[in-house]
Amino acid sequence: MKPTRLACFFLPLLFAGCATTPTIGASGAKTVATGSAGGATADNANSQLERCDRTLGTLSIVEDANQPWVRQMSSQYRTHSTVPLLRLMIQQSNCFAVVERGQAFNNMQTERALMQDGELRSNSNLHRGQMVAADYTMTPSITFDQKGTGGLGGSFLGGIGAVASYVTGSMKSNEASTMLLLTDNRSGIQLAAAEGSARNWDFGLMGDFWNHGLGSANGFSNTPQGKLLAASFMDSYNQMVRAVRNYKAQSVAGGLGNGGVLKTN
């Protein structure tokens, strides 16, 4: 007989080797970035994601792989590039059309090289002058990411069925702050900047369970930090969308880059 979900919640505290049947799209397994995007349409997108009625331009995402937070995400949280996550949210929002400048770009260049070498069919319709320019570049970064920034502890005595328990528990908050920068590729002017944040809680559980001499067990559970970072990046992106939807260009007397108005003696 397969264990029920309720049983598999409590039995690991007593025995090892209990697992539930995997489910597709389980609410406990996905991040805030859900669903899919195709062109200007989106399916099953998070209802909290901001959207635009019109596309504002083309955009590439550049993540500086040399930043310390990139290595921390990979080594500590087993979380890798933020680019796929952001690309999904951006296309679902319809605010920007995303152009490829990552690993797939190298594959695109390979196809073009094969065409130039005469290896592809003549009607492949792959030639110079077809690629779309990126109007803007978006740069993501993590400004603050910390587990256990605050919390509380306590204990309670309870029973579940025939199993009595004395449990000591704790709650610790985790916080993340992320930043997105938007740059105009033609002028080099920063058009927008947005900071976002997110918080969640880890629930620690340690207790002695007894039922007719079954003994004791310990358990502890943590919310994955990657989900927290995904939520923070969605907040950052939502903040940016609100800003660019009401965008007004900055102006300097005499023109941008012509000396400015802050003069020296």
Summary of the structure (lengths in Angstrom):
residues: 265
radius of gyration: 25.4
end to end distance: 86.2
largest distance: 88.4
contacts: 669
relative contact order: 0.15
helix: 24%
strand: 32%
